[in-house]
Amino acid sequence: MLKKLKEESEHGDIHLKVEKVPEILKDLSYIHSLWLDFTDKVYLPEWMDDIKIDNLTITGLVTRKDKADIMKRFPKCYFI
């Protein structure tokens, strides 16, 4: 699975429907485009700050404050 994620991260999009961010993403240092479709509340763990992400798209329940905090951490983040 990690090999597939690495290939997707370098050449295209990773689109995941999740309850929480899978820890396997820790093994990636770069992701071109990541779409996280949360089934409930949005939470991005601190270890994600170590991953260079060109485009991050998020769907799920998020407060205004959490949205502002995420935008500080990931300036190229879009909420749908």
N, CA, C and O atoms as a MOPAC input file, in Angstrom:
PM7 MOZYME 1SCF
protein

 N      0.82200 1    -1.19000 1     0.00000 1
 C      0.00000 1     0.00000 1     0.00000 1
 C      0.87000 1     1.26100 1     0.00000 1
 O      0.53700 1     2.24100 1    -0.66600 1
 N      1.98100 1     1.24200 1     0.74100 1
 C      2.86300 1     2.40200 1     0.79400 1
 C      3.43300 1     2.71000 1    -0.58400 1
 O      3.51800 1     3.87400 1    -0.97500 1
 N      3.82200 1     1.68000 1    -1.31700 1
 C      4.36800 1     1.88300 1    -2.66200 1
 C      3.33800 1     2.57000 1    -3.55600 1
 O      3.67200 1     3.49600 1    -4.29500 1
 N      2.09300 1     2.11900 1    -3.48800 1
 C      1.02300 1     2.72100 1    -4.28700 1
 C      0.81800 1     4.17800 1    -3.89000 1
 O      0.66400 1     5.03500 1    -4.75900 1
 N      0.81300 1     4.47300 1    -2.58700 1
 C      0.65200 1     5.85200 1    -2.12600 1
 C      1.80300 1     6.73600 1    -2.59100 1
 O      1.58600 1     7.88400 1    -2.97900 1
 N      3.02300 1     6.21100 1    -2.55500 1
 C      4.17500 1     6.98700 1    -3.01700 1
 C      4.04400 1     7.32600 1    -4.48900 1
 O      4.32900 1     8.45300 1    -4.89400 1
 N      3.61700 1     6.36600 1    -5.29100 1
 C      3.43100 1     6.61000 1    -6.72200 1
 C      2.33600 1     7.64600 1    -6.95300 1
 O      2.49900 1     8.55200 1    -7.77100 1
 N      1.22100 1     7.51600 1    -6.23700 1
 C      0.12400 1     8.46500 1    -6.38000 1
 C      0.54200 1     9.85300 1    -5.90800 1
 O      0.14500 1    10.85600 1    -6.50200 1
 N      1.33100 1     9.91800 1    -4.85400 1
 C      1.71400 1    11.21000 1    -4.29500 1
 C      2.63200 1    11.98200 1    -5.22800 1
 O      2.61500 1    13.21300 1    -5.23000 1
 N      3.42100 1    11.28800 1    -6.01100 1
 C      4.36300 1    11.94800 1    -6.90900 1
 C      3.75000 1    12.28200 1    -8.26100 1
 O      4.19000 1    13.22100 1    -8.92400 1
 N      2.74400 1    11.53000 1    -8.67400 1
 C      2.23900 1    11.67000 1   -10.03800 1
 C      0.78200 1    12.09100 1   -10.12600 1
 O      0.25400 1    12.22400 1   -11.23000 1
 N      0.13800 1    12.29800 1    -9.03200 1
 C     -1.27700 1    12.64100 1    -9.13500 1
 C     -1.88400 1    12.88400 1    -7.77700 1
 O     -1.24400 1    13.42600 1    -6.87500 1
 N     -3.11700 1    12.48000 1    -7.64500 1
 C     -3.89100 1    12.76200 1    -6.45200 1
 C     -4.02700 1    11.53100 1    -5.57000 1
 O     -4.10500 1    10.39700 1    -6.04300 1
 N     -4.05200 1    11.79700 1    -4.28100 1
 C     -4.44600 1    10.77800 1    -3.31000 1
 C     -5.77800 1    11.24300 1    -2.75800 1
 O     -5.87500 1    12.34700 1    -2.22100 1
 N     -6.80200 1    10.42100 1    -2.88000 1
 C     -8.13900 1    10.75000 1    -2.38300 1
 C     -8.54200 1     9.65900 1    -1.40100 1
 O     -8.68600 1     8.49300 1    -1.76700 1
 N     -8.72100 1    10.06500 1    -0.13600 1
 C     -9.03500 1     9.10500 1     0.91800 1
 C    -10.28700 1     9.52100 1     1.68000 1
 O    -10.44600 1    10.68700 1     2.04100 1
 N    -11.16600 1     8.56700 1     1.92000 1
 C    -12.31800 1     8.77300 1     2.79600 1
 C    -11.92900 1     8.18600 1     4.14500 1
 O    -11.67400 1     6.98700 1     4.25200 1
 N    -11.88100 1     9.03600 1     5.18700 1
 C    -11.28600 1     8.61500 1     6.45200 1
 C    -12.07700 1     9.10400 1     7.66300 1
 O    -12.80100 1    10.09800 1     7.59600 1
 N    -11.91900 1     8.37700 1     8.77200 1
 C    -12.35500 1     8.87400 1    10.07500 1
 C    -11.22400 1     9.69700 1    10.67800 1
 O    -11.44900 1    10.72700 1    11.31300 1
 N     -9.98600 1     9.21200 1    10.45900 1
 C     -8.79400 1     9.93700 1    10.88000 1
 C     -7.70300 1     9.71500 1     9.84300 1
 O     -7.75000 1     8.75500 1     9.07300 1
 N     -6.72900 1    10.60200 1     9.83100 1
 C     -5.65500 1    10.52400 1     8.83600 1
 C     -4.84500 1     9.25000 1     9.08300 1
 O     -4.36300 1     9.03300 1    10.19400 1
 N     -4.69000 1     8.40900 1     8.06100 1
 C     -3.94100 1     7.16600 1     8.25400 1
 C     -2.45000 1     7.44000 1     8.49500 1
 O     -1.82900 1     8.24400 1     7.79900 1
 N     -1.90000 1     6.75600 1     9.48900 1
 C     -0.50000 1     6.97000 1     9.86700 1
 C      0.48100 1     6.54300 1     8.79000 1
 O      1.64800 1     6.93100 1     8.84300 1
 N      0.05100 1     5.76600 1     7.82700 1
 C      0.95800 1     5.35400 1     6.75300 1
 C      1.44400 1     6.57500 1     5.97000 1
 O      2.50600 1     6.52900 1     5.34900 1
 N      0.67500 1     7.66100 1     5.99600 1
 C      1.10200 1     8.88800 1     5.30500 1
 C      2.35700 1     9.48500 1     5.92800 1
 O      3.04300 1    10.28200 1     5.28800 1
 N      2.66800 1     9.11000 1     7.17400 1
 C      3.89600 1     9.57600 1     7.82900 1
 C      5.13900 1     9.23400 1     7.01300 1
 O      6.14600 1     9.94000 1     7.06900 1
 N      5.05500 1     8.15400 1     6.26400 1
 C      6.20700 1     7.67400 1     5.50300 1
 C      6.43900 1     8.44700 1     4.21300 1
 O      7.41100 1     8.18700 1     3.50300 1
 N      5.56200 1     9.38900 1     3.90400 1
 C      5.71000 1    10.19200 1     2.69900 1
 C      6.28200 1    11.56200 1     3.06400 1
 O      5.85800 1    12.17400 1     4.04400 1
 N      7.22900 1    12.03200 1     2.28900 1
 C      7.79700 1    13.36400 1     2.55000 1
 C      7.16700 1    14.40600 1     1.63000 1
 O      7.24800 1    15.60400 1     1.90400 1
 N      6.53500 1    13.95500 1     0.53400 1
 C      5.94100 1    14.86400 1    -0.43200 1
 C      4.65400 1    14.26200 1    -0.98900 1
 O      4.59300 1    13.07800 1    -1.31900 1
 N      3.62300 1    15.11000 1    -1.08500 1
 C      2.36700 1    14.71500 1    -1.72100 1
 C      1.95700 1    15.86000 1    -2.64200 1
 O      1.80700 1    17.00000 1    -2.20400 1
 N      1.77900 1    15.54400 1    -3.91000 1
 C      1.37700 1    16.57600 1    -4.86400 1
 C     -0.02400 1    17.09600 1    -4.52600 1
 O     -0.22200 1    18.30300 1    -4.38600 1
 N     -0.98400 1    16.19300 1    -4.39500 1
 C     -2.35900 1    16.59000 1    -4.13000 1
 C     -3.01600 1    15.55100 1    -3.22400 1
 O     -3.05400 1    14.36200 1    -3.53900 1
 N     -3.52800 1    16.02800 1    -2.09900 1
 C     -4.16100 1    15.13800 1    -1.12400 1
 C     -5.57400 1    15.63400 1    -0.85300 1
 O     -5.78200 1    16.79700 1    -0.50800 1
 N     -6.53500 1    14.74200 1    -1.01500 1
 C     -7.93700 1    15.04100 1    -0.72600 1
 C     -8.34300 1    14.12700 1     0.42100 1
 O     -8.32800 1    12.90400 1     0.28800 1
 N     -8.70400 1    14.73100 1     1.54400 1
 C     -9.16200 1    13.97700 1     2.70700 1
 C    -10.64700 1    14.24400 1     2.90500 1
 O    -11.05900 1    15.37400 1     3.16700 1
 N    -11.43400 1    13.20000 1     2.77700 1
 C    -12.88100 1    13.27000 1     2.93400 1
 C    -13.21100 1    12.63800 1     4.29200 1
 O    -13.36800 1    11.42200 1     4.40100 1
 N    -13.31200 1    13.47600 1     5.31500 1
 C    -13.56400 1    12.98300 1     6.66400 1
 C    -15.03300 1    12.60100 1     6.81700 1
 O    -15.92300 1    13.31000 1     6.34800 1
 N    -15.27100 1    11.47700 1     7.47500 1
 C    -16.63400 1    11.01900 1     7.70400 1
 C    -17.26800 1    11.74000 1     8.88400 1
 O    -18.47500 1    11.63500 1     9.10500 1
 N    -16.45800 1    12.47000 1     9.64000 1
 C    -16.94900 1    13.21000 1    10.80500 1
 C    -16.07900 1    14.45600 1    10.96900 1
 O    -15.81800 1    15.16000 1     9.99400 1
 N    -15.63500 1    14.72900 1    12.18200 1
 C    -14.85100 1    15.92200 1    12.49000 1
 C    -13.45200 1    15.85900 1    11.87100 1
 O    -12.78500 1    14.82500 1    11.90200 1
 N    -13.03200 1    16.98400 1    11.31200 1
 C    -11.70500 1    17.09400 1    10.70600 1
 C    -10.65400 1    17.25000 1    11.79400 1
 O    -10.78400 1    18.09600 1    12.67800 1
 N     -9.61000 1    16.42700 1    11.72400 1
 C     -8.46200 1    16.55100 1    12.62200 1
 C     -7.20800 1    16.17700 1    11.84600 1
 O     -7.11100 1    15.08600 1    11.28500 1
 N     -6.24300 1    17.10300 1    11.82000 1
 C     -4.96500 1    16.84000 1    11.16600 1
 C     -3.87600 1    16.74200 1    12.23000 1
 O     -3.58100 1    17.73000 1    12.90200 1
 N     -3.27700 1    15.56500 1    12.39000 1
 C     -2.24800 1    15.39100 1    13.41700 1
 C     -1.00900 1    16.24800 1    13.11600 1
 O     -0.74800 1    16.59600 1    11.96400 1
 N     -0.26200 1    16.57800 1    14.15700 1
 C      0.92500 1    17.43400 1    14.02400 1
 C      1.96700 1    16.84200 1    13.08800 1
 O      2.67700 1    17.59700 1    12.42400 1
 N      2.08600 1    15.52100 1    13.00900 1
 C      3.10700 1    14.92600 1    12.15500 1
 C      2.88900 1    15.25200 1    10.68700 1
 O      3.81400 1    15.12300 1     9.88500 1
 N      1.68500 1    15.67200 1    10.32000 1
 C      1.43900 1    16.05400 1     8.92400 1
 C      2.20800 1    17.31800 1     8.53200 1
 O      2.44300 1    17.55700 1     7.34800 1
 N      2.59700 1    18.12100 1     9.51500 1
 C      3.35900 1    19.34200 1     9.24000 1
 C      4.70400 1    19.03800 1     8.58500 1
 O      5.29100 1    19.91100 1     7.94500 1
 N      5.19000 1    17.82300 1     8.73600 1
 C      6.48100 1    17.42600 1     8.16500 1
 C      6.37700 1    16.98100 1     6.70000 1
 O      7.39300 1    16.70300 1     6.06300 1
 N      5.16400 1    16.91600 1     6.17600 1
 C      4.94800 1    16.48200 1     4.79500 1
 C      4.72100 1    17.71700 1     3.92600 1
 O      3.88600 1    18.56400 1     4.24300 1
 N      5.47100 1    17.81100 1     2.83000 1
 C      5.23200 1    18.89400 1     1.87700 1
 C      4.03700 1    18.49700 1     1.02700 1
 O      4.06800 1    17.48300 1     0.33000 1
 N      2.97400 1    19.31000 1     1.09100 1
 C      1.74800 1    19.03700 1     0.34400 1
 C      1.45800 1    20.24500 1    -0.53900 1
 O      1.23100 1    21.34700 1    -0.04000 1
 N      1.46700 1    20.03300 1    -1.85800 1
 C      1.20300 1    21.13900 1    -2.77900 1
 C     -0.24400 1    21.59700 1    -2.72500 1
 O     -0.51600 1    22.79700 1    -2.68100 1
 N     -1.16800 1    20.65700 1    -2.72800 1
 C     -2.60100 1    20.97700 1    -2.69100 1
 C     -3.29200 1    20.03500 1    -1.72100 1
 O     -3.17900 1    18.81400 1    -1.82900 1
 N     -4.01300 1    20.62600 1    -0.76800 1
 C     -4.73700 1    19.84200 1     0.23100 1
 C     -6.19900 1    20.24900 1     0.17400 1
 O     -6.53000 1    21.42500 1     0.32700 1
 N     -7.07000 1    19.27700 1    -0.04400 1
 C     -8.51200 1    19.51300 1    -0.06200 1
 C     -9.13100 1    18.70500 1     1.06300 1
 O     -8.81100 1    17.53300 1     1.25800 1
 N    -10.03300 1    19.35800 1     1.80600 1
 C    -10.63500 1    18.71300 1     2.97100 1
 C    -12.14800 1    18.87500 1     2.92400 1
 O    -12.66800 1    19.95500 1     2.64300 1
 N    -12.84200 1    17.77400 1     3.20700 1
 C    -14.28000 1    17.82600 1     3.45100 1
 C    -14.52700 1    17.18300 1     4.80800 1
 O    -13.81200 1    16.26600 1     5.21400 1
 N    -15.53600 1    17.67100 1     5.49800 1
 C    -15.87100 1    17.14200 1     6.81600 1
 C    -16.30000 1    18.27500 1     7.73700 1
 O    -16.34900 1    19.43700 1     7.33400 1
 N    -16.60400 1    17.92600 1     8.95800 1
 C    -17.04900 1    18.90400 1     9.94400 1
 C    -15.84300 1    19.64400 1    10.51000 1
 O    -14.91600 1    19.02700 1    11.03500 1
 N    -15.86200 1    20.96800 1    10.39800 1
 C    -14.74200 1    21.75900 1    10.89700 1
 C    -15.26300 1    23.08900 1    11.43200 1
 O    -16.10000 1    23.74100 1    10.80900 1
 N    -14.75500 1    23.47600 1    12.59200 1
 C    -15.14000 1    24.76600 1    13.16000 1
 C    -14.36600 1    25.88300 1    12.47300 1
 O    -13.35800 1    25.63500 1    11.81000 1
 N    -14.83700 1    27.09400 1    12.63300 1
 C    -14.14600 1    28.24600 1    12.05600 1
 C    -12.73100 1    28.37100 1    12.60400 1
 O    -11.79400 1    28.66100 1    11.86100 1
 N    -12.58000 1    28.15200 1    13.91600 1
 C    -11.27200 1    28.24900 1    14.55100 1
 C    -10.32200 1    27.17300 1    14.01300 1
 O     -9.17900 1    27.46300 1    13.66000 1
 N    -10.80800 1    25.93600 1    13.95500 1
 C     -9.97500 1    24.84600 1    13.43300 1
 C     -9.59000 1    25.10400 1    11.97400 1
 O     -8.46800 1    24.81400 1    11.56000 1
 N    -10.52100 1    25.64700 1    11.20900 1
 C    -10.24900 1    25.95800 1     9.81200 1
 C     -9.12300 1    26.99000 1     9.70700 1
 O     -8.22600 1    26.84900 1     8.87500 1
 N     -9.17000 1    28.02000 1    10.54600 1
 C     -8.12300 1    29.05300 1    10.54700 1
 C     -6.77700 1    28.45400 1    10.94400 1
 O     -5.75200 1    28.77300 1    10.34200 1
 N     -6.77900 1    27.58800 1    11.95400 1
 C     -5.53500 1    26.93700 1    12.39700 1
 C     -4.95100 1    26.06300 1    11.28500 1
 O     -3.74000 1    26.06900 1    11.06300 1
 N     -5.79400 1    25.32500 1    10.59900 1
 C     -5.33100 1    24.46400 1     9.50900 1
 C     -4.76600 1    25.30500 1     8.37100 1
 O     -3.75400 1    24.93700 1     7.77400 1
 N     -5.40200 1    26.42200 1     8.06700 1
 C     -4.92400 1    27.29700 1     6.98700 1
 C     -3.54700 1    27.88000 1     7.31100 1
 O     -2.74800 1    28.11800 1     6.40500 1
 N     -3.26500 1    28.11100 1     8.59300 1
 C     -1.92900 1    28.58300 1     8.98900 1
 C     -0.88300 1    27.50000 1     8.74000 1
 O      0.23400 1    27.78900 1     8.30800 1
 N     -1.25100 1    26.27200 1     9.01100 1
 C     -0.32700 1    25.15000 1     8.83200 1
 C     -0.18300 1    24.74900 1     7.37100 1
 O      0.89900 1    24.36000 1     6.93300 1
 N     -1.26600 1    24.84300 1     6.62600 1
 C     -1.30300 1    24.41900 1     5.22400 1
 C     -1.95600 1    25.51300 1     4.37500 1
 O     -3.15700 1    25.47200 1     4.11000 1
 N     -1.14700 1    26.49300 1     3.95300 1
 C     -1.70200 1    27.63800 1     3.21000 1
 C     -2.40300 1    27.26300 1     1.90300 1
 O     -3.27100 1    28.00000 1     1.43500 1
 N     -2.04000 1    26.14300 1     1.32000 1
 C     -2.69100 1    25.70200 1     0.07300 1
 C     -3.78400 1    24.67600 1     0.35800 1
 O     -3.89900 1    23.65900 1    -0.32700 1
 N     -4.58000 1    24.96400 1     1.38300 1
 C     -5.65300 1    24.07100 1     1.78500 1
 C     -6.99200 1    24.64900 1     1.33800 1
 O     -7.23800 1    25.85000 1     1.45400 1
 N     -7.84600 1    23.77200 1     0.82700 1
 C     -9.17400 1    24.16600 1     0.37300 1
 C    -10.19900 1    23.31600 1     1.10300 1
 O    -10.03100 1    22.10500 1     1.24900 1
 N    -11.26900 1    23.96900 1     1.56300 1
 C    -12.33800 1    23.27400 1     2.25700 1
 C    -13.57100 1    23.22200 1     1.35700 1
 O    -13.96600 1    24.22600 1     0.76400 1
 N    -14.15600 1    22.06100 1     1.27000 1
 C    -15.36400 1    21.88700 1     0.44100 1
 C    -16.49500 1    21.44100 1     1.34400 1
 O    -17.61300 1    21.23000 1     0.87500 1

